[in-house]
Amino acid sequence: MNEGRTLFSQVMDFLPAHEFGKCVDRYDANRRIRRFSCHDQFLCMAFAQLTYSESLRETETCHRSPGSRLYHAGIRGGKRAGLARHTGL
């Protein structure tokens, strides 16, 4: 069993959190957000990109299946409606 950090969380360490936060603040992107922040959306979309997900349904299915492992990677998973609303699809 893996006792260390997931590969996804190690890859996400290359993104400086303060730089991402500065971009979000510059465009006031979290203005009307209640639960699903820009950082959560970015993590979901990055995970979808790395797993070659081809649709929002497939992305949602990937997020639901290994729930506890994704939680430890920092992904709070989103429902298909939330992902569609925030990505403009």
C-alpha positions as CSV (number, residue, x, y, z in Angstrom):
1,M,0.0,0.0,0.0
2,N,1.2,3.5,-0.8
3,E,2.3,5.2,2.3
4,G,3.6,8.4,0.6
5,R,1.9,11.1,-1.4
6,T,0.1,10.5,-4.7
7,L,1.8,11.2,-8.0
8,F,-0.9,13.8,-8.8
9,S,-0.2,15.8,-5.6
10,Q,3.5,15.7,-6.4
11,V,2.9,17.0,-9.9
12,M,0.6,19.8,-8.5
13,D,3.5,20.9,-6.3
14,F,5.1,22.4,-9.4
15,L,2.3,25.0,-9.5
16,P,3.1,27.8,-7.1
17,A,0.0,28.3,-5.0
18,H,0.6,32.0,-4.4
19,E,0.9,32.6,-8.2
20,F,-2.4,30.8,-8.8
21,G,-4.0,32.8,-6.0
22,K,-2.7,36.1,-7.5
23,C,-4.3,35.2,-10.8
24,V,-7.6,34.4,-9.1
25,D,-7.5,37.6,-7.1
26,R,-6.6,39.7,-10.2
27,Y,-9.7,38.6,-12.0
28,D,-11.9,38.3,-8.9
29,A,-12.7,34.8,-10.0
30,N,-14.0,33.5,-6.6
31,R,-16.5,36.4,-6.3
32,R,-19.8,34.5,-6.3
33,I,-18.5,31.0,-5.5
34,R,-20.0,29.2,-2.5
35,R,-18.4,25.7,-2.5
36,F,-16.5,24.9,-5.7
37,S,-13.5,27.3,-5.7
38,C,-11.3,28.1,-8.7
39,H,-8.6,25.9,-7.1
40,D,-10.9,23.0,-6.8
41,Q,-12.0,23.4,-10.4
42,F,-8.4,23.6,-11.5
43,L,-7.5,20.4,-9.7
44,C,-10.5,18.6,-11.2
45,M,-9.7,19.7,-14.7
46,A,-6.0,18.9,-14.3
47,F,-6.9,15.4,-13.1
48,A,-9.2,15.0,-16.1
49,Q,-6.5,16.1,-18.4
50,L,-3.9,13.7,-16.9
51,T,-6.4,10.8,-17.1
52,Y,-7.4,11.5,-20.7
53,S,-11.1,12.0,-19.8
54,E,-13.1,12.8,-22.8
55,S,-16.3,14.1,-21.2
56,L,-17.7,15.6,-18.0
57,R,-19.5,12.4,-17.3
58,E,-16.2,10.5,-17.5
59,T,-14.5,13.1,-15.3
60,E,-17.3,12.8,-12.7
61,T,-17.1,9.0,-12.7
62,C,-13.3,9.2,-12.2
63,H,-13.8,11.5,-9.2
64,R,-16.5,9.3,-7.6
65,S,-14.7,6.0,-7.8
66,P,-11.6,6.4,-5.7
67,G,-13.1,9.0,-3.3
68,S,-10.7,8.8,-0.4
69,R,-7.6,8.7,-2.5
70,L,-8.6,11.8,-4.4
71,Y,-9.3,13.5,-1.1
72,H,-5.8,12.9,0.0
73,A,-4.5,14.3,-3.4
74,G,-6.4,17.6,-2.6
75,I,-9.3,17.1,-4.9
76,R,-12.7,17.6,-3.4
77,G,-14.5,16.3,-6.5
78,G,-17.3,18.0,-8.3
79,K,-20.6,17.0,-9.7
80,R,-21.2,17.1,-13.4
81,A,-23.5,20.1,-13.1
82,G,-21.0,22.1,-11.1
83,L,-18.2,21.3,-13.5
84,A,-20.3,22.2,-16.5
85,R,-21.4,25.5,-14.8
86,H,-17.8,26.5,-14.1
87,T,-16.2,25.4,-17.3
88,G,-18.8,26.9,-19.6
89,L,-19.7,23.7,-21.3
